[in-house]
Amino acid sequence: MGLGQTSSNRQANTILTVAAPKELMDGQGKPIIGYFDGPVSDLALDKFAYFNEMDKPVSSLKKHFHFKQFQFVSLVTPRYLIGVAIADIRYIGSAFCYLYDISKNQITETSWLKPPGMGYQMEPSPMSGDAKISSAKGNIEFSLRKGVWHLAISTKSIEAELELESPPLSLPISLCTPTGYSGWTYTQKHNGLKAKGKLTVHDEPQPLNQALAGYDFSAGYMRRETSWRWASINAHTQDGIIGLNLAAGVNETGACENVFWVNGERHLLGAVHFKFTRDGGSAESKPAASWRIYSDNGQIALSFQPQNCRSEKLNLWLLKSNFRQYVGHYSGHIIDNLGNKHTLHNVLGLTEDHFARW
């Protein structure tokens, strides 16, 4: 990666942020909308005044079942990339943990699918609580303690006890946006984090001195039918550690969740476009078609070359999911909000294409 700065490419950051409220709901039971400087402690779901399309209060049963949440952590080491997710869509609980062997270009995974409220647990707080799922296949757990993420994995291939450590004064992106006619979505993400603790893959201890991680906490009253595209990078470069999160589809009612971290410094970005060819996306197909991810103002201009794919299709009558998460390499450039141009060449990262009816 190269780094340069000229007055002609200087970018103006016009995105305004406010201090994170302790509770997401205001005194009238409405979500506080905007970008926050830090995590929200409590989503205050019990205080949310939820109305249907005809302005009638929603029943407590529907209010329970319309709430969705998911949490995800990606971990990158020189030898492996690991993706771990837990989702609670009320009607069902699901999770996956996959291991990508970089040199072999090979994915192995464990997945879970649970009936409502059985064998899994999630708590709707970005600051504290546990999310876990377990079975004879193994178990995974996210523990949030005062905003610090802890990850535990126990599967056939992976044993891990990790803590994700952010650079001093580094901020996540956290925002709340209106969703649909009367819903909302809260998203909190942080990339470019260091991982410390213990990691064993195939009974072989892995060094963590170069390990980087990112997390995703998303929750709210999302659209019944939704889709998104997503891009993520956690990487060491000659200028330090970078993290990138780009998305299109969910948080786009006057705001977006796009952000670039350079050695922990957060640069909030504007909207981006994703251009790619949608295909079957099976791991065996190893799709070769590249993606183009770019912004209209030239601040983001990236290509992504997929190498492998973790995919899943579920058609459960009322519920549907078409999920594809690709591992591959990024090239191109990102201009931060100080005008510095960061050039990427074959940097490992992720993209995702997901349709959900839930």
Secondary structure, DSSP 8 states (H G I E B T S, - for coil): --EEE-GGG-------EEE--SBSB-TTS-B--EEEES--SB--GGG---B-TTS-B--HHHHHHH-EEEEEEEEE-SSEEEEEEEEE-SS-EEEEEEEEETTTTEEEEEEEEE-TTSSEE----SSSEEEEEEETTEEEEEEEETTEEEEEEESSSEEEEEEEE--TT---EEEEEEETTTEEEEEEEEEEEEEEEEEEETTEE---TT-EEEEEEEEE---SEEEEEEEEEEEEETTEEEEEEEEESSS-SS----EEEETTEEEE----EEE-------GGG-----EEEE-TTSSEEEEEEEEEEEEEEEEETTEEEEEEEEEEEEEEEEE-TTSEEEEEEEEEEEEEEEEEE-
